[in-house]
Amino acid sequence: MLSVIFVVDLFLGTCLNLSQEGTMEKYVCTDCGYTYFLDEGDPTADIHPGTPFDDLPDDWVCPDCGMTKDGFRVFT
């Protein structure tokens, strides 16, 4: 039997259902703490869910503070 983790995103009002065997890639802005979730993308920049962080456009910036991609770190 798999344990299930529910992650609630209060900003978008969504609930993601993730198993412990699954992975959820996320990157955190070192300036403001914004988290980019692979499963959510960035709707404000028309980045579709499932877009890996490395595939984001070179000019993509944090939607909250404007930090460039270089200012994000992998969070596990």
C-alpha positions as CSV (number, residue, x, y, z in Angstrom):
1,M,0.0,0.0,0.0
2,L,1.4,3.4,-1.0
3,S,1.3,6.3,1.4
4,V,0.0,9.4,-0.2
5,I,1.1,12.9,0.3
6,F,-1.2,15.8,-0.4
7,V,0.4,19.1,-1.2
8,V,-1.9,22.0,-1.0
9,D,-1.1,25.1,-3.0
10,L,-3.1,27.9,-1.3
11,F,-2.3,30.5,-4.0
12,L,-3.8,28.5,-6.8
13,G,-6.3,26.6,-4.6
14,T,-5.2,23.3,-6.0
15,C,-4.4,20.0,-4.4
16,L,-1.8,17.7,-5.9
17,N,-1.9,14.0,-5.1
18,L,1.7,12.6,-5.0
19,S,2.8,9.1,-4.1
20,Q,6.1,8.6,-2.2
21,E,7.4,6.7,-5.2
22,G,6.7,9.8,-7.5
23,T,8.9,12.8,-7.7
24,M,8.1,16.4,-7.9
25,E,10.8,18.6,-9.3
26,K,10.9,22.0,-7.6
27,Y,13.2,25.0,-7.6
28,V,13.2,27.7,-5.0
29,C,14.1,31.4,-5.5
30,T,17.0,32.3,-3.2
31,D,15.8,35.9,-3.0
32,C,12.1,35.6,-2.2
33,G,11.3,31.9,-1.7
34,Y,9.0,31.5,-4.7
35,T,8.9,27.8,-5.6
36,Y,8.7,26.6,-9.2
37,F,6.9,23.3,-9.4
38,L,7.3,21.1,-12.5
39,D,3.7,19.9,-12.2
40,E,2.4,23.5,-12.2
41,G,4.6,25.4,-14.6
42,D,4.2,29.2,-14.5
43,P,0.8,30.3,-15.8
44,T,1.7,34.0,-15.5
45,A,4.5,33.5,-18.1
46,D,2.5,30.9,-20.2
47,I,4.8,28.1,-19.0
48,H,2.8,24.9,-19.2
49,P,2.6,22.3,-16.4
50,G,5.3,19.6,-17.0
51,T,7.9,22.0,-18.3
52,P,11.3,21.1,-16.7
53,F,13.1,24.0,-15.1
54,D,16.0,23.6,-17.5
55,D,13.7,24.0,-20.4
56,L,12.4,27.4,-19.2
57,P,13.3,30.3,-21.6
58,D,16.6,31.9,-20.8
59,D,14.8,35.2,-20.1
60,W,12.3,33.7,-17.7
61,V,12.4,35.3,-14.2
62,C,10.7,34.7,-10.9
63,P,7.2,36.0,-11.1
64,D,7.3,37.4,-7.6
65,C,10.7,39.3,-7.5
66,G,12.2,39.1,-11.0
67,M,15.2,36.9,-10.0
68,T,16.8,35.2,-13.0
69,K,17.0,31.4,-13.3
70,D,20.6,31.5,-11.9
71,G,19.1,32.6,-8.6
72,F,17.1,29.3,-8.1
73,R,18.2,26.2,-6.3
74,V,16.9,22.6,-6.5
75,F,14.8,21.8,-3.4
76,T,14.5,18.1,-2.5
